[in-house]
Amino acid sequence: MYYVPDGTKICGFYFCKKCGNKFLSLQTMKNIPCIDCERDIDYEIGPDESMDDILDTAELIEVIEGEENVDKMDGLLSLAITGGDFDWI
């Protein structure tokens, strides 16, 4: 699978407020770092910036449960990135 390993039974579906990226994660916390924005973080923050504002930009939309549901969601989200075969939908 693209975002989570095969056989995953529960995962979080996240939306990044900063870049607009939607992705799956094995984590199910309310806010986590975005997988794309995290690569571009400048850890030298200014006096008016908070490290929490920089790191936790992705917000949990939904917890996906069940191996079949996780497989379907992972496949749907990966289509936009990989341009894969969507005939199975």
N, CA and C atoms as an extended XYZ file, in Angstrom:
267
Properties=species:S:1:pos:R:3:atomname:S:1:resname:S:1:resid:I:1 pbc="F F F"
N         0.838       -1.174        0.000 N   MET     1
C         0.000        0.000        0.000 CA  MET     1
C         0.889        1.245        0.000 C   MET     1
N         0.306        2.364       -0.272 N   TYR     2
C         1.078        3.583       -0.461 CA  TYR     2
C         1.369        4.316        0.848 C   TYR     2
N         0.363        4.547        1.677 N   TYR     3
C         0.540        5.312        2.911 CA  TYR     3
C         0.792        4.454        4.142 C   TYR     3
N         0.114        3.335        4.246 N   VAL     4
C         0.232        2.464        5.425 CA  VAL     4
C         0.579        1.048        4.950 C   VAL     4
N         1.196        0.235        5.828 N   PRO     5
C         1.580       -1.128        5.441 CA  PRO     5
C         0.359       -2.025        5.190 C   PRO     5
N         0.567       -3.059        4.393 N   ASP     6
C        -0.483       -4.055        4.156 CA  ASP     6
C        -0.905       -4.677        5.482 C   ASP     6
N        -2.183       -4.940        5.613 N   GLY     7
C        -2.700       -5.578        6.817 CA  GLY     7
C        -3.060       -4.606        7.931 C   GLY     7
N        -2.950       -3.306        7.687 N   THR     8
C        -3.299       -2.314        8.705 CA  THR     8
C        -4.800       -2.363        8.963 C   THR     8
N        -5.180       -2.419       10.236 N   LYS     9
C        -6.587       -2.545       10.602 CA  LYS     9
C        -7.196       -1.222       11.073 C   LYS     9
N        -6.369       -0.267       11.483 N   ILE    10
C        -6.862        1.029       11.928 CA  ILE    10
C        -5.824        2.105       11.593 C   ILE    10
N        -6.302        3.242       11.113 N   CYS    11
C        -5.407        4.346       10.791 CA  CYS    11
C        -6.180        5.657       10.838 C   CYS    11
N        -5.459        6.743       10.803 N   GLY    12
C        -6.077        8.060       10.812 CA  GLY    12
C        -6.040        8.681        9.430 C   GLY    12
N        -7.120        9.343        9.045 N   PHE    13
C        -7.211       10.080        7.784 CA  PHE    13
C        -7.052       11.555        8.139 C   PHE    13
N        -6.001       12.188        7.624 N   TYR    14
C        -5.629       13.541        8.031 CA  TYR    14
C        -5.697       14.527        6.876 C   TYR    14
N        -5.919       15.806        7.241 N   PHE    15
C        -5.891       16.927        6.297 CA  PHE    15
C        -4.960       17.986        6.875 C   PHE    15
N        -3.988       18.414        6.070 N   CYS    16
C        -3.048       19.439        6.509 CA  CYS    16
C        -3.633       20.824        6.242 C   CYS    16
N        -3.722       21.631        7.297 N   LYS    17
C        -4.261       22.991        7.178 CA  LYS    17
C        -3.305       23.905        6.420 C   LYS    17
N        -2.027       23.571        6.408 N   LYS    18
C        -1.023       24.439        5.798 CA  LYS    18
C        -0.908       24.219        4.286 C   LYS    18
N        -0.776       22.959        3.848 N   CYS    19
C        -0.548       22.685        2.424 CA  CYS    19
C        -1.744       22.054        1.719 C   CYS    19
N        -2.761       21.607        2.469 N   GLY    20
C        -3.949       21.014        1.868 CA  GLY    20
C        -3.802       19.542        1.525 C   GLY    20
N        -2.727       18.911        1.942 N   ASN    21
C        -2.475       17.499        1.668 CA  ASN    21
C        -3.406       16.623        2.507 C   ASN    21
N        -3.932       15.560        1.902 N   LYS    22
C        -4.722       14.557        2.623 CA  LYS    22
C        -3.916       13.268        2.601 C   LYS    22
N        -3.824       12.601        3.745 N   PHE    23
C        -3.012       11.397        3.821 CA  PHE    23
C        -3.480       10.500        4.960 C   PHE    23
N        -3.016        9.253        4.941 N   LEU    24
C        -3.286        8.290        6.003 CA  LEU    24
C        -2.042        8.147        6.867 C   LEU    24
N        -2.259        7.875        8.137 N   SER    25
C        -1.162        7.651        9.066 CA  SER    25
C        -1.560        6.555       10.040 C   SER    25
N        -0.575        5.821       10.537 N   LEU    26
C        -0.847        4.812       11.550 CA  LEU    26
C        -1.265        5.454       12.869 C   LEU    26
N        -0.979        6.730       13.032 N   GLN    27
C        -1.365        7.459       14.234 CA  GLN    27
C        -2.848        7.841       14.156 C   GLN    27
N        -3.453        8.019       15.313 N   THR    28
C        -4.857        8.444       15.350 CA  THR    28
C        -5.050        9.596       16.334 C   THR    28
N        -4.000       10.384       16.542 N   MET    29
C        -4.098       11.552       17.429 CA  MET    29
C        -4.838       12.674       16.711 C   MET    29
N        -5.323       13.652       17.473 N   LYS    30
C        -6.085       14.760       16.902 CA  LYS    30
C        -5.262       15.584       15.914 C   LYS    30
N        -4.017       15.908       16.238 N   ASN    31
C        -3.131       16.675       15.364 CA  ASN    31
C        -1.762       16.011       15.314 C   ASN    31
N        -1.191       15.943       14.103 N   ILE    32
C         0.147       15.392       13.916 CA  ILE    32
C         0.882       16.242       12.882 C   ILE    32
N         2.201       16.071       12.757 N   PRO    33
C         2.927       16.774       11.701 CA  PRO    33
C         2.537       16.229       10.324 C   PRO    33
N         2.418       17.116        9.359 N   CYS    34
C         2.127       16.712        7.983 CA  CYS    34
C         3.369       16.044        7.399 C   CYS    34
N         3.188       14.971        6.644 N   ILE    35
C         4.321       14.257        6.086 CA  ILE    35
C         5.067       15.080        5.031 C   ILE    35
N         4.391       15.998        4.357 N   ASP    36
C         5.057       16.854        3.375 CA  ASP    36
C         5.656       18.100        4.015 C   ASP    36
N         4.913       18.767        4.857 N   CYS    37
C         5.389       20.006        5.500 CA  CYS    37
C         6.549       19.731        6.445 C   CYS    37
N         6.592       18.550        7.031 N   GLU    38
C         7.625       18.211        7.999 CA  GLU    38
C         9.016       18.262        7.367 C   GLU    38
N         9.104       17.941        6.082 N   ARG    39
C        10.394       17.962        5.389 CA  ARG    39
C        10.939       19.377        5.235 C   ARG    39
N        10.048       20.366        5.206 N   ASP    40
C        10.457       21.747        4.948 CA  ASP    40
C        10.547       22.604        6.205 C   ASP    40
N        10.503       21.997        7.381 N   ILE    41
C        10.503       22.767        8.622 CA  ILE    41
C        11.864       23.423        8.843 C   ILE    41
N        11.833       24.697        9.165 N   ASP    42
C        13.023       25.438        9.577 CA  ASP    42
C        12.963       25.517       11.096 C   ASP    42
N        13.839       24.786       11.765 N   TYR    43
C        13.771       24.692       13.218 CA  TYR    43
C        14.278       25.949       13.928 C   TYR    43
N        14.737       26.927       13.189 N   GLU    44
C        15.134       28.199       13.779 CA  GLU    44
C        13.922       29.132       13.766 C   GLU    44
N        13.078       29.004       14.778 N   ILE    45
C        11.843       29.791       14.842 CA  ILE    45
C        12.118       31.153       15.478 C   ILE    45
N        11.299       32.110       15.148 N   GLY    46
C        11.426       33.450       15.698 CA  GLY    46
C        10.717       33.573       17.033 C   GLY    46
N        10.832       34.741       17.665 N   PRO    47
C        10.233       34.931       18.988 CA  PRO    47
C         8.705       34.935       18.989 C   PRO    47
N         8.085       35.195       17.847 N   ASP    48
C         6.623       35.227       17.798 CA  ASP    48
C         6.024       33.941       17.240 C   ASP    48
N         6.859       32.923       17.026 N   GLU    49
C         6.385       31.643       16.493 CA  GLU    49
C         6.402       30.580       17.585 C   GLU    49
N         5.478       29.653       17.486 N   SER    50
C         5.405       28.534       18.413 CA  SER    50
C         5.783       27.254       17.677 C   SER    50
N         6.553       26.392       18.313 N   MET    51
C         6.954       25.135       17.684 CA  MET    51
C         5.733       24.264       17.410 C   MET    51
N         4.703       24.327       18.257 N   ASP    52
C         3.482       23.544       18.043 CA  ASP    52
C         2.784       23.962       16.757 C   ASP    52
N         2.775       25.264       16.456 N   ASP    53
C         2.135       25.751       15.235 CA  ASP    53
C         2.847       25.228       13.995 C   ASP    53
N         4.134       25.045       14.103 N   ILE    54
C         4.920       24.584       12.965 CA  ILE    54
C         4.764       23.079       12.772 C   ILE    54
N         4.770       22.339       13.852 N   LEU    55
C         4.812       20.881       13.751 CA  LEU    55
C         3.465       20.216       13.507 C   LEU    55
N         2.449       20.551       14.249 N   ASP    56
C         1.181       19.825       14.191 CA  ASP    56
C         0.179       20.519       13.269 C   ASP    56
N         0.425       20.433       11.961 N   THR    57
C        -0.431       21.119       10.998 CA  THR    57
C        -1.521       20.220       10.424 C   THR    57
N        -1.409       18.914       10.609 N   ALA    58
C        -2.409       17.986       10.065 CA  ALA    58
C        -3.438       17.642       11.128 C   ALA    58
N        -4.702       17.759       10.752 N   GLU    59
C        -5.806       17.525       11.682 CA  GLU    59
C        -6.544       16.242       11.293 C   GLU    59
N        -6.899       15.445       12.293 N   LEU    60
C        -7.611       14.188       12.070 CA  LEU    60
C        -9.011       14.461       11.547 C   LEU    60
N        -9.349       13.859       10.419 N   ILE    61
C       -10.682       13.974        9.848 CA  ILE    61
C       -11.535       12.796       10.302 C   ILE    61
N       -10.933       11.608       10.201 N   GLU    62
C       -11.689       10.390       10.510 CA  GLU    62
C       -10.725        9.265       10.863 C   GLU    62
N       -11.161        8.373       11.732 N   VAL    63
C       -10.417        7.151       12.024 CA  VAL    63
C       -11.007        6.061       11.139 C   VAL    63
N       -10.170        5.458       10.311 N   ILE    64
C       -10.591        4.393        9.395 CA  ILE    64
C       -10.325        3.061       10.080 C   ILE    64
N       -11.366        2.240       10.213 N   GLU    65
C       -11.236        0.948       10.883 CA  GLU    65
C       -11.610       -0.180        9.938 C   GLU    65
N       -10.935       -1.298       10.084 N   GLY    66
C       -11.173       -2.470        9.258 CA  GLY    66
C       -10.173       -2.533        8.114 C   GLY    66
N        -9.573       -3.689        7.944 N   GLU    67
C        -8.524       -3.858        6.931 CA  GLU    67
C        -9.017       -3.515        5.524 C   GLU    67
N       -10.235       -3.917        5.193 N   GLU    68
C       -10.787       -3.648        3.861 CA  GLU    68
C       -10.998       -2.142        3.639 C   GLU    68
N       -11.525       -1.458        4.651 N   ASN    69
C       -11.743       -0.011        4.535 CA  ASN    69
C       -10.428        0.749        4.427 C   ASN    69
N        -9.421        0.321        5.184 N   VAL    70
C        -8.102        0.957        5.113 CA  VAL    70
C        -7.501        0.751        3.723 C   VAL    70
N        -7.621       -0.470        3.172 N   ASP    71
C        -7.109       -0.755        1.824 CA  ASP    71
C        -7.774        0.138        0.777 C   ASP    71
N        -9.083        0.284        0.860 N   LYS    72
C        -9.811        1.113       -0.105 CA  LYS    72
C        -9.397        2.576       -0.018 C   LYS    72
N        -9.328        3.108        1.203 N   MET    73
C        -8.967        4.513        1.375 CA  MET    73
C        -7.533        4.762        0.917 C   MET    73
N        -6.637        3.854        1.226 N   ASP    74
C        -5.247        3.995        0.798 CA  ASP    74
C        -5.164        3.983       -0.725 C   ASP    74
N        -5.907        3.106       -1.342 N   GLY    75
C        -5.924        3.047       -2.807 CA  GLY    75
C        -6.467        4.308       -3.437 C   GLY    75
N        -7.549        4.829       -2.876 N   LEU    76
C        -8.143        6.060       -3.408 CA  LEU    76
C        -7.206        7.254       -3.269 C   LEU    76
N        -6.581        7.397       -2.112 N   LEU    77
C        -5.677        8.534       -1.903 CA  LEU    77
C        -4.412        8.426       -2.740 C   LEU    77
N        -3.956        7.212       -2.983 N   SER    78
C        -2.724        7.047       -3.754 CA  SER    78
C        -2.938        7.261       -5.253 C   SER    78
N        -4.177        7.193       -5.733 N   LEU    79
C        -4.445        7.400       -7.160 CA  LEU    79
C        -3.983        8.767       -7.639 C   LEU    79
N        -4.207        9.788       -6.851 N   ALA    80
C        -3.836       11.143       -7.242 CA  ALA    80
C        -2.328       11.289       -7.380 C   ALA    80
N        -1.590       10.539       -6.585 N   ILE    81
C        -0.136       10.662       -6.595 CA  ILE    81
C         0.494        9.719       -7.611 C   ILE    81
N         0.035        8.483       -7.663 N   THR    82
C         0.658        7.481       -8.525 CA  THR    82
C         0.050        7.418       -9.914 C   THR    82
N        -1.191        7.877      -10.059 N   GLY    83
C        -1.862        7.767      -11.351 CA  GLY    83
C        -2.140        6.330      -11.727 C   GLY    83
N        -2.390        5.506      -10.723 N   GLY    84
C        -2.575        4.074      -10.904 CA  GLY    84
C        -3.884        3.684      -11.562 C   GLY    84
N        -4.124        2.403      -11.616 N   ASP    85
C        -5.312        1.830      -12.232 CA  ASP    85
C        -6.506        2.007      -11.295 C   ASP    85
N        -7.547        2.693      -11.756 N   PHE    86
C        -8.703        2.957      -10.925 CA  PHE    86
C        -9.938        2.171      -11.361 C   PHE    86
N        -9.788        1.150      -12.185 N   ASP    87
C       -10.925        0.372      -12.660 CA  ASP    87
C       -11.588       -0.429      -11.547 C   ASP    87
N       -10.884       -0.707      -10.461 N   TRP    88
C       -11.417       -1.509       -9.369 CA  TRP    88
C       -12.435       -0.743       -8.526 C   TRP    88
N       -12.491        0.579       -8.669 N   ILE    89
C       -13.382        1.391       -7.836 CA  ILE    89
C       -14.822        1.150       -8.203 C   ILE    89
